Amino acid sequence: MSAEQINEFKVRWQENPMLKPRIEKVVVNCCVGRSGEPLEKAIKIIEELTGQKPCFRRAKKTIKDFGIRRKEPIACLVTLRGERAVEFLKRALEAIDNKIPVSSFDPFGNFSFGISEHIEIPGTKYSPELGIIGMDVCVSLCRPGYRVKYRRRARSKVGMRHRLTAEEAMAFMREEFGVELTEEKREKRRGRRKE
């Protein structure tokens, strides 16, 4: 993404504040794969990181090879909004060196990335009793006016002209969070598959 495109978006956002993107929510998901002690440890770690109590996610079907039963709690997740979401996102981006692959963005401007070890997040101390877990961070971006699709009365769709695009989301992340966009990861994956 060129500097000209970013400046173009900035001018549009200044002219019309209703077009400037913002963070709607940040979802932190950790799938342990089994219930019991490992899941309890993951819940404690996520609660320490985010300051919110996570909720369980249950298995959709039985997989005998992995020892998973249907409706058994195997994962936990937290949804962060507002200032708490922004603060956590800043710390989570530092864990991946503020680099996000362009392929992580969907056509509507949402993106996600993974953190392999939670101790990479700044301000986190390693606890031998809890161990180390990985997690997925999914970020939803929106514009002012997206409320029309959630409200109870007179609910309607967000028009195509007001929807956020991937390019605008990338420009917003570069401008607000200093994110560097890369295309390395996809190329590396392709190279490994060929070998």
C-alpha positions in Angstrom: 0.0 0.0 0.0 1.5 3.3 -1.1 1.7 6.5 0.9 -0.6 8.3 -1.7 -3.4 5.8 -1.0 -3.0 6.3 2.8 -3.1 10.1 2.4 -6.2 9.8 0.2 -8.0 7.8 2.9 -6.9 10.3 5.6 -8.3 13.2 3.6 -11.6 11.3 3.2 -11.7 10.5 6.9 -11.1 14.2 7.8 -13.8 15.4 5.4 -16.4 12.9 6.7 -15.8 11.5 10.2 -18.5 8.8 9.6 -16.1 7.1 7.2 -13.2 6.7 9.6 -12.8 3.0 10.8 -12.7 2.0 14.4 -12.2 -1.2 16.3 -15.5 -2.9 17.0 -14.2 -5.9 19.0 -11.2 -8.1 19.6 -11.8 -11.8 20.2 -9.1 -13.9 21.9 -9.6 -17.6 21.3 -7.6 -20.5 22.8 -8.3 -24.0 21.8 -6.7 -26.6 24.2 -8.4 -29.7 22.6 -9.5 -31.3 25.9 -11.3 -30.4 29.1 -10.1 -30.5 32.7 -6.8 -29.1 34.0 -5.3 -27.9 30.7 -8.5 -25.9 29.9 -8.6 -24.4 33.5 -4.9 -23.3 33.1 -5.7 -21.7 29.7 -8.7 -19.8 31.3 -6.5 -18.4 34.1 -3.8 -17.3 31.6 -6.4 -15.5 29.4 -8.1 -13.9 32.4 -4.7 -12.5 33.5 -3.9 -11.2 30.0 -7.3 -9.6 29.3 -8.8 -8.8 32.7 -12.0 -10.5 31.7 -13.4 -14.0 32.5 -13.4 -16.2 29.4 -16.4 -18.4 28.4 -16.2 -22.1 27.3 -16.6 -23.4 23.8 -17.8 -27.0 23.3 -16.9 -29.6 20.8 -19.3 -29.9 17.9 -18.8 -33.6 17.3 -17.1 -36.7 18.7 -13.6 -37.5 17.4 -12.4 -40.8 19.0 -8.8 -40.5 17.6 -8.3 -37.3 19.6 -10.3 -38.4 22.6 -12.9 -35.6 22.2 -16.6 -36.2 23.0 -19.4 -34.1 21.6 -20.4 -31.1 23.8 -17.2 -31.4 25.9 -15.6 -28.0 26.7 -12.4 -27.9 24.7 -11.7 -24.1 24.2 -12.2 -20.7 25.8 -12.6 -17.2 24.4 -13.0 -13.6 25.4 -14.6 -10.7 23.5 -13.0 -7.3 24.3 -14.6 -4.0 23.3 -13.7 -0.3 23.7 -10.5 0.8 25.5 -9.7 -2.7 26.8 -9.7 -4.0 23.2 -7.4 -1.3 22.0 -4.9 -1.8 24.9 -4.8 -5.6 24.4 -4.4 -5.2 20.6 -1.4 -3.0 21.0 0.3 -5.5 23.3 -0.7 -8.4 21.1 0.8 -6.7 18.0 4.1 -6.2 19.8 4.2 -10.0 20.3 4.3 -10.4 16.5 6.7 -7.4 15.9 3.8 -5.3 14.5 3.8 -7.3 11.3 0.6 -8.6 9.7 0.4 -10.5 6.4 -1.8 -8.9 3.8 -3.5 -12.3 3.4 -4.9 -12.0 7.0 -7.4 -9.3 5.9 -10.8 -10.3 4.6 -12.8 -8.2 2.0 -14.7 -6.4 4.8 -11.6 -5.2 6.6 -11.5 -7.7 9.5 -8.2 -9.6 10.2 -6.7 -12.2 12.5 -3.3 -13.4 13.6 -1.9 -16.0 15.9 0.4 -15.9 18.9 2.3 -19.1 19.4 3.4 -18.4 23.0 1.5 -16.1 25.3 4.7 -15.1 27.1 5.7 -13.1 24.0 3.1 -10.5 24.9 4.8 -7.6 26.8 4.2 -7.5 30.5 3.5 -11.2 30.8 5.5 -13.3 33.3 6.0 -17.1 32.9 4.3 -19.2 35.5 5.6 -22.8 35.7 2.2 -24.0 37.3 0.2 -22.6 34.3 2.6 -23.4 31.4 2.6 -21.8 28.0 -0.4 -21.5 25.6 -1.0 -20.2 22.1 -4.0 -18.1 21.0 -5.7 -16.6 18.0 -6.6 -12.9 18.0 -9.5 -11.9 15.7 -10.1 -8.2 15.1 -13.4 -6.7 13.7 -13.3 -3.2 12.3 -16.4 -1.1 11.6 -17.5 2.5 10.9 -19.9 4.7 12.7 -23.3 3.8 11.5 -22.9 0.0 11.6 -25.3 0.0 14.5 -28.2 -0.3 12.0 -27.5 -4.0 11.6 -27.6 -4.8 15.3 -30.4 -2.6 16.7 -33.6 -4.2 17.7 -36.0 -1.8 16.1 -35.9 -1.0 12.3 -32.9 -3.2 11.7 -31.4 -3.0 8.2 -28.3 -3.8 6.2 -25.2 -1.6 5.9 -25.0 -0.4 2.3 -22.2 -1.4 0.1 -20.9 2.2 -0.2 -20.6 2.4 3.6 -18.9 -1.0 4.1 -15.3 -1.1 5.0 -12.8 -2.4 2.5 -9.5 -4.3 3.1 -7.4 -1.4 1.8 -9.0 1.0 4.2 -8.5 -1.4 7.1 -4.8 -1.8 6.2 -4.4 2.0 6.0 -6.1 2.4 9.4 -3.9 -0.2 11.0 -0.8 1.4 9.5 -1.8 4.9 10.6 -3.2 4.2 14.1 -1.1 1.2 15.3 2.1 1.5 13.1 1.5 -2.0 11.6 3.8 -3.2 8.9 2.1 -5.2 6.1 4.0 -8.2 4.7 3.5 -10.7 2.0 6.2 -13.2 3.2 4.1 -15.7 5.1 2.0 -16.8 2.2 5.1 -17.3 -0.1 6.8 -19.3 2.6 3.8 -21.6 3.0 3.6 -22.2 -0.7 7.3 -23.0 -0.9 7.0 -25.6 1.9 4.1 -27.3 0.2 6.0 -27.7 -3.1 8.9 -29.4 -1.3 
